[in-house]
Amino acid sequence: MLFCIGFLFQFLIAGLTGIMLASSPFDWQLSGSYFVVAHFHYVIVGGICLPSSERFITGIPKSPDEC
């Protein structure tokens, strides 16, 4: 459950930064900055790493016999 809450928080932050980057004047000022790099990492960590690590840590299910 902790990973699900972490995923939602990361997804929220990535979505908010994505909306900010969708604005052309703001994107023009921030292009090539660490803000764009941070947005990319929030998307990758929130969308791929947290659900994957939750799957491997909790093992849903660990084997077919445990269903």
PDB file of N, CA, C, O and CB in Angstrom:
ATOM      1  N   MET A   1       0.824  -1.193   0.000  1.00  0.00           N
ATOM      2  CA  MET A   1       0.000   0.000   0.000  1.00  0.00           C
ATOM      3  C   MET A   1       0.875   1.268   0.000  1.00  0.00           C
ATOM      4  O   MET A   1       0.508   2.294  -0.571  1.00  0.00           O
ATOM      5  CB  MET A   1      -0.941  -0.008   1.217  1.00  0.00           C
ATOM      6  N   LEU A   2       2.019   1.167   0.644  1.00  0.00           N
ATOM      7  CA  LEU A   2       2.912   2.314   0.703  1.00  0.00           C
ATOM      8  C   LEU A   2       3.412   2.692  -0.694  1.00  0.00           C
ATOM      9  O   LEU A   2       3.535   3.875  -1.010  1.00  0.00           O
ATOM     10  CB  LEU A   2       4.096   2.018   1.630  1.00  0.00           C
ATOM     11  N   PHE A   3       3.697   1.695  -1.522  1.00  0.00           N
ATOM     12  CA  PHE A   3       4.160   1.969  -2.880  1.00  0.00           C
ATOM     13  C   PHE A   3       3.042   2.589  -3.715  1.00  0.00           C
ATOM     14  O   PHE A   3       3.307   3.423  -4.581  1.00  0.00           O
ATOM     15  CB  PHE A   3       4.670   0.679  -3.545  1.00  0.00           C
ATOM     16  N   CYS A   4       1.803   2.191  -3.464  1.00  0.00           N
ATOM     17  CA  CYS A   4       0.669   2.788  -4.190  1.00  0.00           C
ATOM     18  C   CYS A   4       0.524   4.264  -3.843  1.00  0.00           C
ATOM     19  O   CYS A   4       0.266   5.085  -4.723  1.00  0.00           O
ATOM     20  CB  CYS A   4      -0.642   2.037  -3.866  1.00  0.00           C
ATOM     21  N   ILE A   5       0.683   4.601  -2.597  1.00  0.00           N
ATOM     22  CA  ILE A   5       0.609   6.004  -2.185  1.00  0.00           C
ATOM     23  C   ILE A   5       1.785   6.782  -2.758  1.00  0.00           C
ATOM     24  O   ILE A   5       1.623   7.919  -3.200  1.00  0.00           O
ATOM     25  CB  ILE A   5       0.587   6.122  -0.646  1.00  0.00           C
ATOM     26  N   GLY A   6       2.967   6.173  -2.752  1.00  0.00           N
ATOM     27  CA  GLY A   6       4.134   6.806  -3.364  1.00  0.00           C
ATOM     28  C   GLY A   6       3.951   7.019  -4.850  1.00  0.00           C
ATOM     29  O   GLY A   6       4.350   8.053  -5.385  1.00  0.00           O
ATOM     30  N   PHE A   7       3.342   6.036  -5.533  1.00  0.00           N
ATOM     31  CA  PHE A   7       3.069   6.169  -6.960  1.00  0.00           C
ATOM     32  C   PHE A   7       2.117   7.331  -7.221  1.00  0.00           C
ATOM     33  O   PHE A   7       2.339   8.123  -8.138  1.00  0.00           O
ATOM     34  CB  PHE A   7       2.483   4.866  -7.518  1.00  0.00           C
ATOM     35  N   LEU A   8       1.072   7.436  -6.431  1.00  0.00           N
ATOM     36  CA  LEU A   8       0.106   8.525  -6.634  1.00  0.00           C
ATOM     37  C   LEU A   8       0.740   9.890  -6.391  1.00  0.00           C
ATOM     38  O   LEU A   8       0.468  10.840  -7.124  1.00  0.00           O
ATOM     39  CB  LEU A   8      -1.101   8.344  -5.710  1.00  0.00           C
ATOM     40  N   PHE A   9       1.586   9.992  -5.363  1.00  0.00           N
ATOM     41  CA  PHE A   9       2.262  11.258  -5.083  1.00  0.00           C
ATOM     42  C   PHE A   9       3.209  11.626  -6.222  1.00  0.00           C
ATOM     43  O   PHE A   9       3.215  12.769  -6.679  1.00  0.00           O
ATOM     44  CB  PHE A   9       3.036  11.174  -3.754  1.00  0.00           C
ATOM     45  N   GLN A  10       4.004  10.666  -6.682  1.00  0.00           N
ATOM     46  CA  GLN A  10       4.939  10.926  -7.785  1.00  0.00           C
ATOM     47  C   GLN A  10       4.178  11.288  -9.058  1.00  0.00           C
ATOM     48  O   GLN A  10       4.596  12.181  -9.795  1.00  0.00           O
ATOM     49  CB  GLN A  10       5.841   9.696  -8.035  1.00  0.00           C
ATOM     50  N   PHE A  11       3.071  10.605  -9.320  1.00  0.00           N
ATOM     51  CA  PHE A  11       2.272  10.872 -10.514  1.00  0.00           C
ATOM     52  C   PHE A  11       1.668  12.272 -10.446  1.00  0.00           C
ATOM     53  O   PHE A  11       1.583  12.962 -11.462  1.00  0.00           O
ATOM     54  CB  PHE A  11       1.160   9.815 -10.670  1.00  0.00           C
ATOM     55  N   LEU A  12       1.249  12.690  -9.256  1.00  0.00           N
ATOM     56  CA  LEU A  12       0.697  14.035  -9.076  1.00  0.00           C
ATOM     57  C   LEU A  12       1.755  15.094  -9.346  1.00  0.00           C
ATOM     58  O   LEU A  12       1.493  16.055 -10.069  1.00  0.00           O
ATOM     59  CB  LEU A  12       0.133  14.202  -7.658  1.00  0.00           C
ATOM     60  N   ILE A  13       2.937  14.935  -8.781  1.00  0.00           N
ATOM     61  CA  ILE A  13       4.013  15.902  -8.999  1.00  0.00           C
ATOM     62  C   ILE A  13       4.424  15.936 -10.462  1.00  0.00           C
ATOM     63  O   ILE A  13       4.635  17.010 -11.024  1.00  0.00           O
ATOM     64  CB  ILE A  13       5.222  15.568  -8.120  1.00  0.00           C
ATOM     65  N   ALA A  14       4.541  14.760 -11.086  1.00  0.00           N
ATOM     66  CA  ALA A  14       4.919  14.711 -12.507  1.00  0.00           C
ATOM     67  C   ALA A  14       3.842  15.359 -13.370  1.00  0.00           C
ATOM     68  O   ALA A  14       4.158  16.039 -14.346  1.00  0.00           O
ATOM     69  CB  ALA A  14       5.154  13.250 -12.959  1.00  0.00           C
ATOM     70  N   GLY A  15       2.585  15.155 -13.024  1.00  0.00           N
ATOM     71  CA  GLY A  15       1.505  15.775 -13.786  1.00  0.00           C
ATOM     72  C   GLY A  15       1.505  17.285 -13.658  1.00  0.00           C
ATOM     73  O   GLY A  15       1.274  17.997 -14.636  1.00  0.00           O
ATOM     74  N   LEU A  16       1.760  17.772 -12.466  1.00  0.00           N
ATOM     75  CA  LEU A  16       1.792  19.225 -12.280  1.00  0.00           C
ATOM     76  C   LEU A  16       2.956  19.864 -13.023  1.00  0.00           C
ATOM     77  O   LEU A  16       2.807  20.936 -13.609  1.00  0.00           O
ATOM     78  CB  LEU A  16       1.879  19.564 -10.799  1.00  0.00           C
ATOM     79  N   THR A  17       4.106  19.216 -13.000  1.00  0.00           N
ATOM     80  CA  THR A  17       5.238  19.781 -13.735  1.00  0.00           C
ATOM     81  C   THR A  17       5.033  19.646 -15.234  1.00  0.00           C
ATOM     82  O   THR A  17       5.517  20.479 -16.000  1.00  0.00           O
ATOM     83  CB  THR A  17       6.544  19.099 -13.321  1.00  0.00           C
ATOM     84  N   GLY A  18       4.321  18.606 -15.667  1.00  0.00           N
ATOM     85  CA  GLY A  18       4.015  18.459 -17.088  1.00  0.00           C
ATOM     86  C   GLY A  18       3.072  19.538 -17.584  1.00  0.00           C
ATOM     87  O   GLY A  18       3.223  20.031 -18.702  1.00  0.00           O
ATOM     88  N   ILE A  19       2.106  19.907 -16.768  1.00  0.00           N
ATOM     89  CA  ILE A  19       1.192  20.990 -17.140  1.00  0.00           C
ATOM     90  C   ILE A  19       1.956  22.304 -17.254  1.00  0.00           C
ATOM     91  O   ILE A  19       1.700  23.106 -18.151  1.00  0.00           O
ATOM     92  CB  ILE A  19       0.048  21.120 -16.107  1.00  0.00           C
ATOM     93  N   MET A  20       2.895  22.514 -16.337  1.00  0.00           N
ATOM     94  CA  MET A  20       3.688  23.745 -16.396  1.00  0.00           C
ATOM     95  C   MET A  20       4.564  23.765 -17.647  1.00  0.00           C
ATOM     96  O   MET A  20       4.740  24.818 -18.260  1.00  0.00           O
ATOM     97  CB  MET A  20       4.560  23.885 -15.134  1.00  0.00           C
ATOM     98  N   LEU A  21       5.115  22.611 -18.030  1.00  0.00           N
ATOM     99  CA  LEU A  21       5.958  22.556 -19.219  1.00  0.00           C
ATOM    100  C   LEU A  21       5.152  22.626 -20.511  1.00  0.00           C
ATOM    101  O   LEU A  21       5.723  22.874 -21.573  1.00  0.00           O
ATOM    102  CB  LEU A  21       6.782  21.293 -19.205  1.00  0.00           C
ATOM    103  N   ALA A  22       3.850  22.417 -20.448  1.00  0.00           N
ATOM    104  CA  ALA A  22       3.016  22.504 -21.638  1.00  0.00           C
ATOM    105  C   ALA A  22       2.778  23.953 -22.052  1.00  0.00           C
ATOM    106  O   ALA A  22       2.390  24.212 -23.191  1.00  0.00           O
ATOM    107  CB  ALA A  22       1.686  21.807 -21.398  1.00  0.00           C
ATOM    108  N   SER A  23       3.000  24.881 -21.162  1.00  0.00           N
ATOM    109  CA  SER A  23       2.870  26.298 -21.477  1.00  0.00           C
ATOM    110  C   SER A  23       4.112  26.750 -22.247  1.00  0.00           C
ATOM    111  O   SER A  23       5.237  26.629 -21.763  1.00  0.00           O
ATOM    112  CB  SER A  23       2.677  27.144 -20.180  1.00  0.00           C
ATOM    113  N   SER A  24       3.887  27.273 -23.451  1.00  0.00           N
ATOM    114  CA  SER A  24       5.021  27.620 -24.331  1.00  0.00           C
ATOM    115  C   SER A  24       5.991  28.641 -23.734  1.00  0.00           C
ATOM    116  O   SER A  24       7.199  28.411 -23.796  1.00  0.00           O
ATOM    117  CB  SER A  24       4.495  28.158 -25.632  1.00  0.00           C
ATOM    118  N   PRO A  25       5.528  29.754 -23.160  1.00  0.00           N
ATOM    119  CA  PRO A  25       6.512  30.709 -22.598  1.00  0.00           C
ATOM    120  C   PRO A  25       7.309  30.120 -21.438  1.00  0.00           C
ATOM    121  O   PRO A  25       8.511  30.357 -21.315  1.00  0.00           O
ATOM    122  CB  PRO A  25       5.801  31.973 -22.124  1.00  0.00           C
ATOM    123  N   PHE A  26       6.636  29.359 -20.601  1.00  0.00           N
ATOM    124  CA  PHE A  26       7.313  28.750 -19.462  1.00  0.00           C
ATOM    125  C   PHE A  26       8.304  27.694 -19.935  1.00  0.00           C
ATOM    126  O   PHE A  26       9.412  27.595 -19.408  1.00  0.00           O
ATOM    127  CB  PHE A  26       6.293  28.131 -18.496  1.00  0.00           C
ATOM    128  N   ASP A  27       7.899  26.896 -20.939  1.00  0.00           N
ATOM    129  CA  ASP A  27       8.792  25.878 -21.491  1.00  0.00           C
ATOM    130  C   ASP A  27       9.998  26.516 -22.162  1.00  0.00           C
ATOM    131  O   ASP A  27      11.107  25.990 -22.077  1.00  0.00           O
ATOM    132  CB  ASP A  27       8.043  24.994 -22.488  1.00  0.00           C
ATOM    133  N   TRP A  28       9.793  27.628 -22.820  1.00  0.00           N
ATOM    134  CA  TRP A  28      10.899  28.329 -23.486  1.00  0.00           C
ATOM    135  C   TRP A  28      11.939  28.789 -22.461  1.00  0.00           C
ATOM    136  O   TRP A  28      13.142  28.713 -22.713  1.00  0.00           O
ATOM    137  CB  TRP A  28      10.368  29.542 -24.290  1.00  0.00           C
ATOM    138  N   GLN A  29      11.469  29.268 -21.304  1.00  0.00           N
ATOM    139  CA  GLN A  29      12.402  29.712 -20.264  1.00  0.00           C
ATOM    140  C   GLN A  29      13.115  28.549 -19.593  1.00  0.00           C
ATOM    141  O   GLN A  29      14.265  28.680 -19.176  1.00  0.00           O
ATOM    142  CB  GLN A  29      11.668  30.527 -19.219  1.00  0.00           C
ATOM    143  N   LEU A  30      12.438  27.413 -19.487  1.00  0.00           N
ATOM    144  CA  LEU A  30      13.001  26.284 -18.739  1.00  0.00           C
ATOM    145  C   LEU A  30      13.694  25.244 -19.607  1.00  0.00           C
ATOM    146  O   LEU A  30      14.274  24.296 -19.077  1.00  0.00           O
ATOM    147  CB  LEU A  30      11.922  25.619 -17.959  1.00  0.00           C
ATOM    148  N   SER A  31      13.649  25.395 -20.913  1.00  0.00           N
ATOM    149  CA  SER A  31      14.260  24.377 -21.764  1.00  0.00           C
ATOM    150  C   SER A  31      15.766  24.319 -21.500  1.00  0.00           C
ATOM    151  O   SER A  31      16.442  25.347 -21.458  1.00  0.00           O
ATOM    152  CB  SER A  31      13.979  24.672 -23.263  1.00  0.00           C
ATOM    153  N   GLY A  32      16.270  23.114 -21.324  1.00  0.00           N
ATOM    154  CA  GLY A  32      17.681  22.926 -21.020  1.00  0.00           C
ATOM    155  C   GLY A  32      18.025  23.120 -19.562  1.00  0.00           C
ATOM    156  O   GLY A  32      19.203  23.214 -19.215  1.00  0.00           O
ATOM    157  N   SER A  33      17.026  23.182 -18.700  1.00  0.00           N
ATOM    158  CA  SER A  33      17.302  23.389 -17.279  1.00  0.00           C
ATOM    159  C   SER A  33      17.103  22.090 -16.507  1.00  0.00           C
ATOM    160  O   SER A  33      16.665  21.083 -17.063  1.00  0.00           O
ATOM    161  CB  SER A  33      16.396  24.498 -16.704  1.00  0.00           C
ATOM    162  N   TYR A  34      17.429  22.129 -15.233  1.00  0.00           N
ATOM    163  CA  TYR A  34      17.244  20.953 -14.390  1.00  0.00           C
ATOM    164  C   TYR A  34      15.778  20.704 -14.080  1.00  0.00           C
ATOM    165  O   TYR A  34      15.433  19.622 -13.604  1.00  0.00           O
ATOM    166  CB  TYR A  34      18.020  21.107 -13.102  1.00  0.00           C
ATOM    167  N   PHE A  35      14.908  21.671 -14.334  1.00  0.00           N
ATOM    168  CA  PHE A  35      13.476  21.467 -14.124  1.00  0.00           C
ATOM    169  C   PHE A  35      12.950  20.408 -15.084  1.00  0.00           C
ATOM    170  O   PHE A  35      12.145  19.559 -14.702  1.00  0.00           O
ATOM    171  CB  PHE A  35      12.703  22.791 -14.307  1.00  0.00           C
ATOM    172  N   VAL A  36      13.408  20.460 -16.330  1.00  0.00           N
ATOM    173  CA  VAL A  36      12.985  19.467 -17.329  1.00  0.00           C
ATOM    174  C   VAL A  36      13.537  18.090 -16.953  1.00  0.00           C
ATOM    175  O   VAL A  36      12.847  17.082 -17.104  1.00  0.00           O
ATOM    176  CB  VAL A  36      13.466  19.877 -18.758  1.00  0.00           C
ATOM    177  N   VAL A  37      14.764  18.048 -16.472  1.00  0.00           N
ATOM    178  CA  VAL A  37      15.368  16.784 -16.033  1.00  0.00           C
ATOM    179  C   VAL A  37      14.596  16.222 -14.841  1.00  0.00           C
ATOM    180  O   VAL A  37      14.346  15.018 -14.776  1.00  0.00           O
ATOM    181  CB  VAL A  37      16.863  16.988 -15.662  1.00  0.00           C
ATOM    182  N   ALA A  38      14.221  17.078 -13.909  1.00  0.00           N
ATOM    183  CA  ALA A  38      13.454  16.631 -12.744  1.00  0.00           C
ATOM    184  C   ALA A  38      12.087  16.104 -13.163  1.00  0.00           C
ATOM    185  O   ALA A  38      11.626  15.100 -12.620  1.00  0.00           O
ATOM    186  CB  ALA A  38      13.290  17.778 -11.735  1.00  0.00           C
ATOM    187  N   HIS A  39      11.437  16.754 -14.110  1.00  0.00           N
ATOM    188  CA  HIS A  39      10.143  16.272 -14.593  1.00  0.00           C
ATOM    189  C   HIS A  39      10.294  14.884 -15.206  1.00  0.00           C
ATOM    190  O   HIS A  39       9.486  13.996 -14.937  1.00  0.00           O
ATOM    191  CB  HIS A  39       9.545  17.254 -15.625  1.00  0.00           C
ATOM    192  N   PHE A  40      11.315  14.694 -16.020  1.00  0.00           N
ATOM    193  CA  PHE A  40      11.552  13.393 -16.637  1.00  0.00           C
ATOM    194  C   PHE A  40      11.763  12.308 -15.580  1.00  0.00           C
ATOM    195  O   PHE A  40      11.225  11.208 -15.700  1.00  0.00           O
ATOM    196  CB  PHE A  40      12.766  13.462 -17.570  1.00  0.00           C
ATOM    197  N   HIS A  41      12.540  12.619 -14.554  1.00  0.00           N
ATOM    198  CA  HIS A  41      12.807  11.618 -13.528  1.00  0.00           C
ATOM    199  C   HIS A  41      11.581  11.349 -12.661  1.00  0.00           C
ATOM    200  O   HIS A  41      11.374  10.216 -12.227  1.00  0.00           O
ATOM    201  CB  HIS A  41      13.967  12.062 -12.656  1.00  0.00           C
ATOM    202  N   TYR A  42      10.773  12.359 -12.404  1.00  0.00           N
ATOM    203  CA  TYR A  42       9.522  12.121 -11.681  1.00  0.00           C
ATOM    204  C   TYR A  42       8.615  11.196 -12.466  1.00  0.00           C
ATOM    205  O   TYR A  42       7.970  10.324 -11.882  1.00  0.00           O
ATOM    206  CB  TYR A  42       8.804  13.441 -11.393  1.00  0.00           C
ATOM    207  N   VAL A  43       8.552  11.367 -13.779  1.00  0.00           N
ATOM    208  CA  VAL A  43       7.711  10.503 -14.606  1.00  0.00           C
ATOM    209  C   VAL A  43       8.253   9.079 -14.610  1.00  0.00           C
ATOM    210  O   VAL A  43       7.487   8.127 -14.463  1.00  0.00           O
ATOM    211  CB  VAL A  43       7.624  11.046 -16.045  1.00  0.00           C
ATOM    212  N   ILE A  44       9.554   8.923 -14.775  1.00  0.00           N
ATOM    213  CA  ILE A  44      10.146   7.586 -14.834  1.00  0.00           C
ATOM    214  C   ILE A  44      10.037   6.878 -13.486  1.00  0.00           C
ATOM    215  O   ILE A  44       9.626   5.719 -13.429  1.00  0.00           O
ATOM    216  CB  ILE A  44      11.617   7.672 -15.267  1.00  0.00           C
ATOM    217  N   VAL A  45      10.397   7.556 -12.411  1.00  0.00           N
ATOM    218  CA  VAL A  45      10.338   6.916 -11.093  1.00  0.00           C
ATOM    219  C   VAL A  45       8.899   6.624 -10.700  1.00  0.00           C
ATOM    220  O   VAL A  45       8.595   5.537 -10.208  1.00  0.00           O
ATOM    221  CB  VAL A  45      11.005   7.801 -10.029  1.00  0.00           C
ATOM    222  N   GLY A  46       8.015   7.586 -10.914  1.00  0.00           N
ATOM    223  CA  GLY A  46       6.633   7.404 -10.517  1.00  0.00           C
ATOM    224  C   GLY A  46       5.876   6.416 -11.369  1.00  0.00           C
ATOM    225  O   GLY A  46       4.981   5.732 -10.872  1.00  0.00           O
ATOM    226  N   GLY A  47       6.215   6.325 -12.641  1.00  0.00           N
ATOM    227  CA  GLY A  47       5.458   5.458 -13.530  1.00  0.00           C
ATOM    228  C   GLY A  47       6.038   4.081 -13.720  1.00  0.00           C
ATOM    229  O   GLY A  47       5.306   3.153 -14.065  1.00  0.00           O
ATOM    230  N   ILE A  48       7.331   3.913 -13.507  1.00  0.00           N
ATOM    231  CA  ILE A  48       7.962   2.625 -13.794  1.00  0.00           C
ATOM    232  C   ILE A  48       8.601   2.012 -12.551  1.00  0.00           C
ATOM    233  O   ILE A  48       8.326   0.859 -12.220  1.00  0.00           O
ATOM    234  CB  ILE A  48       9.012   2.788 -14.883  1.00  0.00           C
ATOM    235  N   CYS A  49       9.435   2.760 -11.872  1.00  0.00           N
ATOM    236  CA  CYS A  49      10.230   2.182 -10.783  1.00  0.00           C
ATOM    237  C   CYS A  49       9.398   1.812  -9.562  1.00  0.00           C
ATOM    238  O   CYS A  49       9.588   0.733  -9.000  1.00  0.00           O
ATOM    239  CB  CYS A  49      11.308   3.147 -10.372  1.00  0.00           C
ATOM    240  N   LEU A  50       8.490   2.669  -9.140  1.00  0.00           N
ATOM    241  CA  LEU A  50       7.700   2.347  -7.947  1.00  0.00           C
ATOM    242  C   LEU A  50       6.781   1.147  -8.159  1.00  0.00           C
ATOM    243  O   LEU A  50       6.783   0.250  -7.316  1.00  0.00           O
ATOM    244  CB  LEU A  50       6.874   3.550  -7.535  1.00  0.00           C
ATOM    245  N   PRO A  51       5.997   1.079  -9.236  1.00  0.00           N
ATOM    246  CA  PRO A  51       5.171  -0.126  -9.417  1.00  0.00           C
ATOM    247  C   PRO A  51       5.989  -1.392  -9.619  1.00  0.00           C
ATOM    248  O   PRO A  51       5.593  -2.461  -9.155  1.00  0.00           O
ATOM    249  CB  PRO A  51       4.252   0.057 -10.595  1.00  0.00           C
ATOM    250  N   SER A  52       7.122  -1.290 -10.301  1.00  0.00           N
ATOM    251  CA  SER A  52       7.962  -2.474 -10.513  1.00  0.00           C
ATOM    252  C   SER A  52       8.565  -2.972  -9.206  1.00  0.00           C
ATOM    253  O   SER A  52       8.575  -4.175  -8.943  1.00  0.00           O
ATOM    254  CB  SER A  52       9.076  -2.164 -11.512  1.00  0.00           C
ATOM    255  N   SER A  53       9.067  -2.052  -8.389  1.00  0.00           N
ATOM    256  CA  SER A  53       9.649  -2.479  -7.119  1.00  0.00           C
ATOM    257  C   SER A  53       8.576  -3.014  -6.178  1.00  0.00           C
ATOM    258  O   SER A  53       8.854  -3.916  -5.388  1.00  0.00           O
ATOM    259  CB  SER A  53      10.396  -1.320  -6.459  1.00  0.00           C
ATOM    260  N   GLU A  54       7.373  -2.487  -6.244  1.00  0.00           N
ATOM    261  CA  GLU A  54       6.278  -3.016  -5.428  1.00  0.00           C
ATOM    262  C   GLU A  54       5.968  -4.448  -5.845  1.00  0.00           C
ATOM    263  O   GLU A  54       5.700  -5.306  -5.003  1.00  0.00           O
ATOM    264  CB  GLU A  54       5.015  -2.129  -5.556  1.00  0.00           C
ATOM    265  N   ARG A  55       6.005  -4.693  -7.131  1.00  0.00           N
ATOM    266  CA  ARG A  55       5.726  -6.041  -7.633  1.00  0.00           C
ATOM    267  C   ARG A  55       6.786  -7.032  -7.156  1.00  0.00           C
ATOM    268  O   ARG A  55       6.449  -8.146  -6.754  1.00  0.00           O
ATOM    269  CB  ARG A  55       5.659  -6.038  -9.168  1.00  0.00           C
ATOM    270  N   PHE A  56       8.044  -6.648  -7.194  1.00  0.00           N
ATOM    271  CA  PHE A  56       9.101  -7.572  -6.805  1.00  0.00           C
ATOM    272  C   PHE A  56       9.217  -7.727  -5.292  1.00  0.00           C
ATOM    273  O   PHE A  56       9.608  -8.792  -4.815  1.00  0.00           O
ATOM    274  CB  PHE A  56      10.418  -7.108  -7.368  1.00  0.00           C
ATOM    275  N   ILE A  57       8.886  -6.690  -4.533  1.00  0.00           N
ATOM    276  CA  ILE A  57       9.001  -6.785  -3.077  1.00  0.00           C
ATOM    277  C   ILE A  57       7.853  -7.586  -2.485  1.00  0.00           C
ATOM    278  O   ILE A  57       8.066  -8.474  -1.660  1.00  0.00           O
ATOM    279  CB  ILE A  57       9.040  -5.393  -2.452  1.00  0.00           C
ATOM    280  N   THR A  58       6.624  -7.266  -2.913  1.00  0.00           N
ATOM    281  CA  THR A  58       5.478  -7.961  -2.334  1.00  0.00           C
ATOM    282  C   THR A  58       5.197  -9.276  -3.020  1.00  0.00           C
ATOM    283  O   THR A  58       4.632 -10.176  -2.399  1.00  0.00           O
ATOM    284  CB  THR A  58       4.257  -7.091  -2.398  1.00  0.00           C
ATOM    285  N   GLY A  59       5.572  -9.423  -4.290  1.00  0.00           N
ATOM    286  CA  GLY A  59       5.355 -10.672  -5.008  1.00  0.00           C
ATOM    287  C   GLY A  59       3.892 -11.020  -5.125  1.00  0.00           C
ATOM    288  O   GLY A  59       3.394 -11.827  -4.340  1.00  0.00           O
ATOM    289  N   ILE A  60       3.194 -10.450  -6.064  1.00  0.00           N
ATOM    290  CA  ILE A  60       1.745 -10.618  -6.187  1.00  0.00           C
ATOM    291  C   ILE A  60       1.432 -11.568  -7.319  1.00  0.00           C
ATOM    292  O   ILE A  60       1.489 -11.093  -8.454  1.00  0.00           O
ATOM    293  CB  ILE A  60       1.047  -9.266  -6.416  1.00  0.00           C
ATOM    294  N   PRO A  61       1.129 -12.768  -7.187  1.00  0.00           N
ATOM    295  CA  PRO A  61       1.503 -13.717  -6.127  1.00  0.00           C
ATOM    296  C   PRO A  61       2.911 -14.234  -6.364  1.00  0.00           C
ATOM    297  O   PRO A  61       3.428 -14.127  -7.475  1.00  0.00           O
ATOM    298  CB  PRO A  61       0.504 -14.897  -6.063  1.00  0.00           C
ATOM    299  N   LYS A  62       3.533 -14.788  -5.347  1.00  0.00           N
ATOM    300  CA  LYS A  62       4.916 -15.251  -5.486  1.00  0.00           C
ATOM    301  C   LYS A  62       5.002 -16.516  -6.333  1.00  0.00           C
ATOM    302  O   LYS A  62       5.960 -16.707  -7.083  1.00  0.00           O
ATOM    303  CB  LYS A  62       5.529 -15.505  -4.110  1.00  0.00           C
ATOM    304  N   SER A  63       4.005 -17.367  -6.209  1.00  0.00           N
ATOM    305  CA  SER A  63       3.947 -18.571  -7.036  1.00  0.00           C
ATOM    306  C   SER A  63       2.490 -18.879  -7.315  1.00  0.00           C
ATOM    307  O   SER A  63       1.616 -18.427  -6.575  1.00  0.00           O
ATOM    308  CB  SER A  63       4.656 -19.781  -6.343  1.00  0.00           C
ATOM    309  N   PRO A  64       2.206 -19.633  -8.358  1.00  0.00           N
ATOM    310  CA  PRO A  64       0.803 -19.960  -8.662  1.00  0.00           C
ATOM    311  C   PRO A  64       0.129 -20.787  -7.579  1.00  0.00           C
ATOM    312  O   PRO A  64      -1.097 -20.770  -7.472  1.00  0.00           O
ATOM    313  CB  PRO A  64       0.724 -20.704  -9.969  1.00  0.00           C
ATOM    314  N   ASP A  65       0.898 -21.510  -6.774  1.00  0.00           N
ATOM    315  CA  ASP A  65       0.300 -22.332  -5.717  1.00  0.00           C
ATOM    316  C   ASP A  65      -0.241 -21.491  -4.565  1.00  0.00           C
ATOM    317  O   ASP A  65      -1.070 -21.979  -3.798  1.00  0.00           O
ATOM    318  CB  ASP A  65       1.322 -23.324  -5.187  1.00  0.00           C
ATOM    319  N   GLU A  66       0.195 -20.259  -4.421  1.00  0.00           N
ATOM    320  CA  GLU A  66      -0.226 -19.409  -3.301  1.00  0.00           C
ATOM    321  C   GLU A  66      -1.505 -18.637  -3.576  1.00  0.00           C
ATOM    322  O   GLU A  66      -1.948 -17.872  -2.720  1.00  0.00           O
ATOM    323  CB  GLU A  66       0.866 -18.440  -2.961  1.00  0.00           C
ATOM    324  N   CYS A  67      -2.106 -18.811  -4.730  1.00  0.00           N
ATOM    325  CA  CYS A  67      -3.324 -18.061  -5.081  1.00  0.00           C
ATOM    326  C   CYS A  67      -4.493 -18.448  -4.221  1.00  0.00           C
ATOM    327  O   CYS A  67      -5.588 -17.911  -4.388  1.00  0.00           O
ATOM    328  CB  CYS A  67      -3.681 -18.276  -6.532  1.00  0.00           C
TER     329      CYS A  67
END
